[in-house]
């Protein structure tokens, strides 16, 4: 019976191990086959461990705020006098026993400023949480656009490979007909092989970009594709002053303001701490000799002789000055970064617009004419090959430019918190 029980236990452990390690039970969550941008952002906001950590820090800040408002605890004391002495004081027959309670009374300015310091810290944590959310939205948007660009690049290279195969077949037919030398067939074969290599590289790039997006969204999401149509349509950037005005309402700037507020409250708290708090007491004294009782009351003040918190006040003053300087420096740094990001945003938009409106149509038309002329015997193979390379180079260049546009746009929207009301709420 004992052997049978051990075998059953071992079998159960092996079965449990198999189930846990089986891919069927892996933590893979299926998302829609075609993932749109809003779904990707919402999924990341819900499952991101970074935002979970921010939420825990916010809860900790709330607890610190509650603790800052707590009052000092009262003290209970029992004191016995005239016991176990000499003569009449031998034993406890003539003892005087005092039962008392005392309370430290905080002077005005201490508890209130302590609460304000904790409130400022709580505000800073909330702004940091908002900033983390904006960072995640930006990162997911860029990763999504990068995956779209990789899919587009794959489509372009696949088309390039198909065209290379068509050109190879066309060249082979002309070589067989004696209209082209055999070396042209070799060149066409080389172009086709190069296209095959580029196609495989593009497929690996899509898988890599998809994995990067999965990581931002919180883990294994199964097989999915992204839809370029869900990205916002490219629009001309607003004037720079529009973005500059938004900067003052961002959590980054508000966090600097919270730093200054906290430093001011800390200075006020240190100044209030220079004045010691009194302790008041009240009790009842029992006289064992004649079994009588009497009330006792008292108040005590620490004498501010050796410590008047001068160094603490000086430290808080320097901290306040540093917070103001950091606020000014941070605002200037943000404005400088915004200026650079805006120039990149405008440049990316103009490049993408020029490629889409002028370069791509011209390259497509030139390639079409060269193919028709080659088939009619008016152009040589080199002209077709050159037009083909020009077309696909233009398409890749446009793909890179439109991705750069979305990257710069996401960066600007992160810095200015534009459209953030849908996913974040700043704590005023």
SULCOR-V944121 format. One line per field, one symbol per residue. phi: phi as a letter, one per 40 degrees, with the letter a starting at -180 (. if undefined). psi: psi as a letter, one per 20 degrees, with the letter a starting at -180 (. if undefined). Layout:
BEGIN
phi: ???
psi: ???
END
This chain:
BEGIN
phi: .cccccccccccccccccccccccbccbbcbddbccccccccccccbcccccccccccccccccccccccccccbbbbbbbfbfbbgcccgbcbcbbbbbbbacbccdhcccccccccccccccccccccccccdcdccccccccccdcccccccccccccccccccdcccccccccgcbcdcccccccccccccccccccccccccccccccdccchicbgcabbbcccccccbcdcddccccccccbcccccccccccccccccccccccccbcccbbbaabbbbccbfbbacbaaabbcccccbbfccccccccccccccccccccccccccccccccccccccccccccccccbccdcccccccccccccccgcbccccccccccccccccccccccccccccccccccccbfcgcccbbbccc
psi: hgggghgggggggggggghhiphhjqmppprqhoprghgggggghhjphghghhhhhghhhghhgghhjqqqqrppqpppqlqlbqcijpbjhkqopporpqppopqqiggghhghghggggggghhhgghhghgggggggghghhhghggghggghghhgghhggggggggghghijiqqhhhggghhghgghhgghghhhghgghghghghgghijbpjaprrqohiiqqppqpqrqhhghhhhhijqhgghhghhgggghghhghghghihoqpqpqqqapppohgjlrqqqqqrqqppomghokkghhggghghhgghhgghggggghgghghggghgghggggggggggghhgggggggggggghgghghijhqrhhgggghghgghhhghghghghghghghghgghghikpjihhiroqo.
END
